[in-house]
Amino acid sequence: MVEARITVNGEEAPLAPAAPHTTVLDFLRERGLTGTKEGCAEGECGACSVLVARPGVNRPTDWVAVNACLVPAASLDGQEIVTSEGLATAGAPGTPPTLHPVQEEMAVRGGSQCGYCTPGFVCSMAAEYYRPDRCAHEEADGASDAEHGPNGFDLHALSGNLCRCTGYRPIRDAAFAVGTPTDEDPLARRREEAPPAPVATEYARDDSVFVRRETLAETLRLLRERPDAVVVAGSTDWGVEVNIRSRRAGCVVAVDRLPELRELRVDSDRVEIGAALTLTEIERRLDGEVPLLAELFPQFASRLIRNGATLGGNLGTGSPIGDSPPALLALDASVVLADADGEREVPLAAYFTGYRQSVRRPGELIRAVRVPLPLSPVTAFHKIAKRRFDDISSVAVAFALDVEGGIVRKARIGLGGVAATPIRALATEAALEGRPWTAETVEAVAPVLREEGTPMDDHRASASYRSAMLGQSLLKLYARTTEAVSS
């Protein structure tokens, strides 16, 4: 193994003497790059965002914004990142640097006041500035709305960034004012070259080690030897444990760049999604082919989180309030579990066994998620939370119905936040199947859905509120379905 190094703003920086659990945020600040700020240490404020060179969806490289507070620095061994300091262009000796177009717009339009959150906003905004299909959106409609500017800028790119000073309007003005990268822009040109390839890493300090193997087979052999290892991809869950609860692991194994976990295939009978593809990659590569997932993704945390989070990680944690399990349950999905001896496929409905527990055995990891085809035509994902974006669900409900000749032939309903595990609403499904899809049926079945699960009182919602939201979700689905048909 060669010495672990990260390319930061065009210059290589050795990882040593950082500990294996050191985050990118701390790694950068220890090197004087203090534009990267710590606000929450949970991936909710975006003050720490930086740009990472990743395999592109429509070209060799995309500049992707991620939360530096969550990502282990060791996971970026051999990779390339740009901070807010690296966006500006150096001037002649004795002269200040030339601001990046995003920085310039933020400055002249009053998008920065106290300045604490500004570097994070700038990095998230720069990622959207360099998004290849942003210009295509601009050319397609050329009109501004509440969420897209006339320049094609998608404000959801900033959904993971918080600011307490400006009221957001000048930040939005800056986002809607940025132009198109010029041919001389070095970061724009960089997109035409391949990103750094993943490198094998074994970075050890004291009593802990961070490991990345080159192949799935090597990784599975390692997990057999170290069944106590923590497996990470985007680290959006484990990073919080490290920062807030001071969790440490003797061995952390990265799987985010394993080629075998990053495939996406659409066959005649199923869609197979690699467990280490980020949600952003899945969203852009599927491009609406699975409508229920297309409805889920914008409600899943923020763009910063979706740039790192994976389906494998969301299912692997076994959380009863994860957003993807209800949708995948409604889609009749299954998971492909792999270990050193081979693979097995498990229906997701049989995967969860208890609070944050599953049938996954020591040394086993999720390789892929499979969604059978054809898809049910009537689908919806309802997330009830205190904030519209970047929040944890109080209740999540996913529907997938086959309605033929006005009769519900098949019903699949996934629920989150109402039991110790994500569950199927089996009683409600049975009550719907074989009955006409009418207001009378929905009124009769909504009370059944209200009784599903074992909701509890906590700081997010009361048990009675959760139950009420279940029943309302079915009424909402029917109302929107009939509206769509009538229109």
Legacy VTK file of the C-alpha trace (Angstrom):
# vtk DataFile Version 3.0
C-alpha trace
ASCII
DATASET POLYDATA
POINTS 487 float
0.000 0.000 0.000
1.251 3.493 -0.866
0.883 6.421 1.497
-2.685 7.680 1.680
-3.035 11.062 0.000
-5.846 13.369 -1.141
-5.611 15.984 -3.888
-6.981 19.207 -2.390
-7.353 22.246 -4.655
-4.861 20.729 -7.076
-2.190 19.830 -4.534
-1.570 16.451 -2.916
-1.893 16.319 0.857
-0.867 13.307 2.954
-3.559 11.880 5.190
-1.121 11.195 8.036
-1.104 11.838 10.934
-4.932 11.922 10.970
-6.727 9.077 12.721
-8.809 6.687 10.555
-12.034 8.194 11.914
-10.991 11.789 11.060
-13.568 13.499 8.868
-12.773 15.454 5.720
-13.913 18.567 7.605
-11.307 18.163 10.346
-8.665 17.067 7.844
-9.131 20.301 5.875
-9.310 22.629 8.854
-6.139 21.159 10.333
-4.450 22.219 7.080
-5.656 25.780 7.340
-8.606 25.500 4.942
-11.012 27.043 7.425
-13.635 28.047 4.875
-15.050 24.585 5.522
-17.117 25.096 8.678
-18.713 22.841 11.270
-22.289 23.819 12.011
-24.179 20.708 13.074
-21.794 17.755 12.512
-24.854 15.796 11.305
-25.125 16.723 7.639
-28.089 19.059 8.137
-26.651 22.567 7.700
-24.253 22.327 4.737
-21.664 24.711 6.203
-19.042 22.032 5.549
-19.810 21.196 1.919
-16.955 20.598 -0.531
-16.729 19.407 -4.143
-15.563 15.887 -4.998
-14.696 14.612 -8.488
-16.958 11.610 -9.140
-17.817 9.457 -12.172
-20.259 11.481 -14.239
-23.737 10.522 -15.362
-23.531 12.322 -18.719
-19.779 12.921 -19.008
-16.563 11.481 -17.519
-16.580 13.569 -14.320
-19.183 15.386 -12.256
-18.356 17.839 -9.491
-20.461 16.573 -6.596
-21.076 18.472 -3.353
-20.912 16.409 -0.147
-20.979 17.014 3.594
-17.326 17.037 4.687
-18.418 16.585 8.306
-19.662 13.043 7.599
-17.127 11.640 5.148
-14.030 9.896 6.580
-10.950 11.507 5.080
-9.480 8.047 4.506
-12.361 7.261 2.141
-11.004 9.914 -0.234
-7.562 8.356 -0.503
-6.396 8.990 -4.068
-9.399 11.223 -4.767
-9.720 14.873 -5.723
-11.616 17.587 -3.857
-12.087 21.339 -4.169
-12.941 23.635 -1.267
-14.373 27.143 -1.325
-10.798 28.477 -1.274
-9.970 26.461 -4.381
-12.775 27.941 -6.481
-11.126 31.345 -6.835
-8.377 31.838 -9.430
-5.024 32.967 -8.139
-3.931 36.394 -9.302
-0.486 37.808 -9.916
1.858 38.036 -6.917
0.614 40.692 -4.525
-2.873 40.837 -6.031
-6.045 39.203 -4.688
-7.464 36.153 -6.439
-10.248 36.453 -8.992
-13.543 35.335 -7.536
-15.352 32.379 -9.040
-18.612 33.408 -10.792
-20.636 31.861 -7.977
-18.614 33.733 -5.354
-18.963 36.952 -7.325
-22.760 36.686 -7.534
-23.061 35.861 -3.833
-21.003 38.950 -3.015
-22.659 41.516 -5.269
-26.220 40.374 -4.495
-25.841 40.386 -0.723
-25.990 36.625 -0.319
-23.440 36.707 2.500
-23.824 38.484 5.820
-22.101 36.888 8.801
-20.363 34.620 6.264
-20.361 31.437 8.349
-22.570 29.458 5.987
-21.364 31.175 2.806
-18.504 28.827 1.800
-20.841 25.831 2.074
-23.490 27.566 -0.012
-20.836 28.476 -2.571
-19.681 24.854 -2.915
-23.222 23.507 -3.269
-23.999 26.269 -5.746
-20.821 25.499 -7.700
-21.836 21.839 -8.027
-25.110 22.962 -9.603
-23.261 25.560 -11.706
-21.233 22.732 -13.273
-24.139 20.291 -13.675
-24.092 19.451 -17.404
-27.852 19.253 -18.001
-28.501 22.580 -16.235
-27.790 24.354 -19.479
-30.124 21.977 -21.313
-32.900 22.937 -18.881
-32.162 26.596 -19.552
-32.400 26.125 -23.300
-35.549 23.998 -23.023
-37.779 26.493 -21.275
-35.854 29.674 -20.501
-38.473 30.599 -17.928
-38.113 31.070 -14.205
-40.356 29.507 -11.562
-40.162 29.175 -7.781
-37.619 26.357 -7.962
-35.791 26.883 -11.286
-34.270 30.082 -12.544
-34.088 31.202 -16.168
-30.549 29.816 -16.124
-31.834 26.317 -15.297
-30.506 26.471 -11.717
-32.343 23.981 -9.477
-32.795 25.476 -6.006
-33.110 21.962 -4.566
-29.325 21.815 -4.983
-29.213 24.118 -1.937
-31.801 22.262 0.152
-29.093 20.968 2.502
-27.651 24.423 3.220
-29.012 26.592 6.030
-28.546 30.339 6.575
-29.843 32.336 9.541
-29.010 35.835 8.264
-30.140 36.554 4.729
-33.658 35.198 4.497
-32.495 33.282 1.390
-33.819 35.721 -1.219
-30.397 37.200 -2.096
-28.938 33.681 -2.164
-31.650 32.634 -4.604
-30.975 35.781 -6.644
-27.303 34.832 -6.833
-28.165 31.279 -7.897
-30.503 32.508 -10.626
-27.911 34.995 -11.886
-24.938 32.692 -12.512
-24.160 32.104 -16.135
-22.584 29.215 -18.020
-18.993 28.048 -17.451
-16.596 29.392 -20.053
-14.255 27.278 -22.149
-11.342 28.592 -20.054
-12.892 27.470 -16.755
-10.472 24.844 -15.365
-13.120 23.026 -13.344
-15.401 22.870 -16.387
-12.567 21.445 -18.481
-11.796 18.965 -15.723
-15.194 17.329 -16.305
-13.978 15.988 -19.650
-11.311 13.830 -17.991
-11.966 10.689 -15.971
-12.095 11.083 -12.193
-9.375 9.456 -10.103
-9.799 5.690 -9.973
-10.474 4.133 -6.563
-7.320 2.942 -4.857
-6.817 0.105 -2.423
-6.417 1.606 1.029
-5.306 0.208 4.357
-4.808 3.183 6.618
-4.013 2.198 10.185
-3.325 4.333 13.248
-3.297 3.235 16.875
-5.869 0.447 17.247
-8.065 1.178 14.237
-7.853 0.726 10.491
-9.735 2.017 7.444
-9.767 -0.441 4.554
-10.854 -0.362 0.923
-10.336 -3.421 -1.247
-10.384 -3.368 -5.055
-12.991 -6.097 -5.609
-16.116 -7.430 -3.977
-14.533 -10.871 -3.518
-11.614 -9.372 -1.588
-14.012 -7.310 0.514
-16.149 -10.318 1.386
-13.101 -12.300 2.428
-12.084 -9.421 4.677
-15.556 -9.265 6.220
-15.349 -12.991 6.970
-12.102 -12.356 8.827
-13.458 -9.216 10.514
-17.204 -9.752 11.145
-17.025 -6.869 13.649
-16.107 -4.382 10.887
-18.323 -1.373 10.180
-19.259 -1.209 6.480
-19.636 2.307 5.049
-20.574 3.770 1.685
-21.650 7.418 1.918
-21.157 7.387 5.710
-24.250 9.564 6.161
-25.312 7.399 9.119
-21.952 6.284 10.535
-20.574 9.826 10.293
-23.249 11.025 12.710
-22.387 8.207 15.102
-18.709 9.217 15.000
-19.384 12.938 15.491
-22.296 13.030 17.910
-21.923 9.795 19.857
-18.122 9.495 19.634
-18.406 5.994 18.202
-15.175 4.377 17.082
-14.558 1.133 15.234
-11.543 -1.106 15.167
-12.097 -1.729 11.456
-14.063 0.322 8.928
-14.516 -1.149 5.440
-15.467 1.108 2.520
-17.630 -0.352 -0.254
-18.708 2.841 -2.020
-16.392 2.432 -5.025
-16.689 -1.328 -5.572
-17.636 -1.804 -9.267
-19.820 -4.837 -8.446
-21.983 -2.652 -6.173
-22.304 0.213 -8.640
-24.194 -1.353 -11.540
-27.699 -0.390 -12.646
-29.518 -2.637 -15.114
-33.023 -2.463 -16.518
-34.055 -5.869 -17.899
-37.368 -7.102 -19.239
-38.438 -8.499 -15.866
-36.659 -6.340 -13.291
-34.582 -3.308 -12.413
-31.386 -4.113 -10.494
-29.808 -1.249 -8.552
-26.313 -1.562 -7.113
-26.234 -1.069 -3.357
-23.392 1.483 -3.519
-24.866 3.789 -6.141
-25.747 7.112 -4.561
-29.364 8.207 -4.586
-28.460 11.070 -6.901
-26.861 8.653 -9.360
-29.901 6.359 -9.235
-32.280 9.272 -9.699
-30.438 10.634 -12.725
-29.748 7.280 -14.347
-33.306 5.961 -13.958
-34.664 9.347 -15.110
-38.219 8.593 -13.985
-38.411 4.963 -15.168
-39.595 3.947 -11.671
-42.132 6.685 -10.825
-42.437 5.757 -7.141
-38.683 6.168 -6.648
-38.779 9.395 -8.655
-41.343 10.708 -6.160
-39.314 9.472 -3.192
-35.932 10.975 -4.062
-36.752 14.700 -3.741
-38.165 14.020 -0.268
-35.158 12.004 0.901
-33.062 14.370 3.065
-31.184 16.926 0.924
-29.180 16.896 -2.281
-25.983 16.940 -0.195
-27.077 13.759 1.590
-28.376 12.096 -1.588
-24.979 12.724 -3.167
-23.522 10.254 -0.645
-26.371 8.113 0.675
-27.088 4.701 -0.872
-29.974 2.241 -0.888
-27.657 -0.382 0.570
-26.813 1.887 3.487
-30.416 2.921 4.084
-31.515 -0.718 4.228
-28.406 -1.876 6.056
-29.040 0.358 9.063
-32.479 -1.229 9.496
-33.984 2.024 10.738
-37.792 1.992 11.052
-37.903 5.583 9.783
-35.673 5.220 6.727
-37.382 6.715 3.687
-36.508 4.106 1.077
-37.876 0.908 2.756
-41.597 1.865 2.493
-41.201 2.636 -1.226
-39.224 -0.541 -1.879
-41.749 -2.620 0.075
-44.532 -1.202 -2.085
-42.492 -2.132 -5.161
-42.178 -5.783 -3.987
-38.409 -5.327 -3.999
-35.869 -7.883 -2.851
-32.275 -7.561 -1.688
-29.312 -9.561 -2.942
-27.102 -10.509 0.018
-23.517 -11.585 -0.662
-20.820 -13.204 1.449
-17.638 -15.151 0.743
-19.692 -18.293 -0.023
-22.055 -16.763 -2.580
-25.306 -14.861 -2.864
-28.926 -15.206 -1.835
-32.003 -13.161 -2.669
-34.395 -12.189 0.119
-37.755 -10.425 -0.326
-37.569 -7.099 1.452
-40.804 -7.975 3.261
-38.860 -10.789 4.975
-35.620 -8.849 5.481
-36.372 -6.877 8.661
-36.620 -8.950 11.859
-36.617 -6.324 14.648
-35.532 -2.838 15.596
-32.415 -2.216 13.460
-32.151 -5.963 12.924
-32.367 -8.047 9.771
-31.670 -11.479 8.328
-28.262 -10.251 7.161
-25.607 -12.471 8.700
-22.129 -11.455 9.966
-19.792 -11.116 7.000
-22.707 -10.507 4.623
-23.518 -7.280 2.817
-26.184 -5.999 0.451
-24.959 -6.176 -3.137
-28.062 -4.972 -4.968
-31.771 -4.184 -4.763
-34.116 -5.776 -7.301
-37.456 -4.302 -8.328
-39.683 -6.620 -10.385
-41.338 -5.472 -13.614
-43.924 -4.545 -14.758
-44.587 -1.767 -12.284
-47.974 -0.991 -10.774
-49.395 2.077 -12.523
-50.902 3.828 -9.473
-48.133 4.887 -7.094
-47.485 7.570 -4.487
-45.066 8.333 -1.674
-46.337 10.395 1.243
-43.839 11.677 3.798
-45.187 13.388 6.897
-42.525 15.434 8.662
-42.153 18.768 10.432
-40.134 20.247 7.568
-40.783 19.911 3.876
-37.188 18.890 3.132
-34.179 17.527 4.966
-36.132 16.030 7.862
-36.831 12.660 9.410
-40.239 11.116 8.753
-42.874 10.976 11.437
-44.764 8.685 9.060
-43.947 7.500 5.544
-46.456 5.701 3.313
-45.824 4.256 -0.146
-48.554 2.914 -2.428
-48.400 0.733 -5.532
-51.781 -0.370 -6.916
-52.932 -2.229 -10.016
-56.398 -0.951 -10.925
-57.972 -2.686 -13.910
-61.525 -2.127 -15.031
-62.107 -0.004 -11.955
-61.148 -2.900 -9.626
-58.079 -3.042 -7.396
-56.370 -6.225 -8.619
-53.209 -5.847 -6.552
-52.237 -3.569 -3.665
-48.870 -3.090 -2.036
-48.458 -0.546 0.767
-45.193 0.100 2.627
-45.120 1.926 5.946
-42.371 3.601 7.955
-42.443 5.205 11.395
-45.316 3.139 12.786
-43.527 0.009 14.041
-40.133 -1.249 15.163
-39.381 -2.031 11.503
-40.637 -0.848 8.124
-43.718 -2.996 7.389
-46.260 -3.900 4.741
-49.848 -2.876 5.485
-51.078 -6.413 4.896
-54.597 -5.987 6.304
-55.174 -2.892 4.190
-53.840 -4.576 1.078
-56.233 -7.492 1.594
-59.134 -5.118 2.231
-58.501 -3.278 -1.039
-57.838 -6.178 -3.411
-60.854 -7.288 -5.374
-62.890 -4.189 -4.525
-63.803 -1.261 -6.773
-61.499 1.751 -6.627
-64.198 4.131 -5.453
-64.726 6.721 -2.751
-66.910 4.235 -0.884
-64.148 1.618 -0.841
-61.539 4.117 0.271
-63.780 5.439 3.070
-64.345 1.886 4.262
-60.687 0.832 4.106
-59.075 3.978 5.551
-59.923 2.900 9.138
-58.133 -0.397 8.457
-54.989 1.461 7.444
-55.229 3.613 10.573
-54.916 0.450 12.674
-51.785 -0.874 10.957
-48.556 -1.077 12.935
-47.840 -0.188 16.542
-47.165 3.560 16.477
-45.672 5.207 19.533
-45.508 8.671 21.098
-42.205 10.495 20.734
-40.889 14.010 20.146
-41.754 13.847 16.443
-45.419 12.858 16.709
-47.971 11.144 18.913
-49.240 7.640 18.221
-52.732 8.975 17.515
-51.369 11.503 15.005
-49.423 8.801 13.207
-52.504 6.598 12.982
-54.592 9.501 11.700
-52.005 10.237 9.002
-52.162 6.637 7.776
-55.877 6.883 7.135
-55.540 10.316 5.554
-52.861 9.075 3.197
-55.278 6.653 1.531
-57.883 9.387 1.144
-55.208 11.656 -0.329
-54.129 8.966 -2.797
-57.677 8.469 -4.017
-58.327 12.213 -4.323
-55.190 12.740 -6.400
-55.916 9.671 -8.535
-59.413 10.852 -9.419
-58.139 14.378 -10.064
-55.584 12.994 -12.520
-58.241 10.930 -14.311
-60.724 13.835 -14.516
-58.102 16.217 -15.826
LINES 1 488
487 0 1 2 3 4 5 6 7 8 9 10 11 12 13 14 15 16 17 18 19 20 21 22 23 24 25 26 27 28 29 30 31 32 33 34 35 36 37 38 39 40 41 42 43 44 45 46 47 48 49 50 51 52 53 54 55 56 57 58 59 60 61 62 63 64 65 66 67 68 69 70 71 72 73 74 75 76 77 78 79 80 81 82 83 84 85 86 87 88 89 90 91 92 93 94 95 96 97 98 99 100 101 102 103 104 105 106 107 108 109 110 111 112 113 114 115 116 117 118 119 120 121 122 123 124 125 126 127 128 129 130 131 132 133 134 135 136 137 138 139 140 141 142 143 144 145 146 147 148 149 150 151 152 153 154 155 156 157 158 159 160 161 162 163 164 165 166 167 168 169 170 171 172 173 174 175 176 177 178 179 180 181 182 183 184 185 186 187 188 189 190 191 192 193 194 195 196 197 198 199 200 201 202 203 204 205 206 207 208 209 210 211 212 213 214 215 216 217 218 219 220 221 222 223 224 225 226 227 228 229 230 231 232 233 234 235 236 237 238 239 240 241 242 243 244 245 246 247 248 249 250 251 252 253 254 255 256 257 258 259 260 261 262 263 264 265 266 267 268 269 270 271 272 273 274 275 276 277 278 279 280 281 282 283 284 285 286 287 288 289 290 291 292 293 294 295 296 297 298 299 300 301 302 303 304 305 306 307 308 309 310 311 312 313 314 315 316 317 318 319 320 321 322 323 324 325 326 327 328 329 330 331 332 333 334 335 336 337 338 339 340 341 342 343 344 345 346 347 348 349 350 351 352 353 354 355 356 357 358 359 360 361 362 363 364 365 366 367 368 369 370 371 372 373 374 375 376 377 378 379 380 381 382 383 384 385 386 387 388 389 390 391 392 393 394 395 396 397 398 399 400 401 402 403 404 405 406 407 408 409 410 411 412 413 414 415 416 417 418 419 420 421 422 423 424 425 426 427 428 429 430 431 432 433 434 435 436 437 438 439 440 441 442 443 444 445 446 447 448 449 450 451 452 453 454 455 456 457 458 459 460 461 462 463 464 465 466 467 468 469 470 471 472 473 474 475 476 477 478 479 480 481 482 483 484 485 486
